[in-house]
């Protein structure tokens, strides 16, 4: 599954992230150990950059 992940004010999109499934409601979620592993990978600089995207940040009008 694709995970949008923020670390140190930097946005990453991480592909092929393992998800868990709640046995009660069926909702998919990321286990804390998976999120920690993503942080460690990014901090170690071991990520393989597949693509860079330009993203626009916009605010909804008040």
Secondary structure, DSSP 4 states (H G I P E B T S, - for coil): --EEEEETTEEEEE-S---EE-TTT--EE--HHHHHHHHHHHHHT-----------------
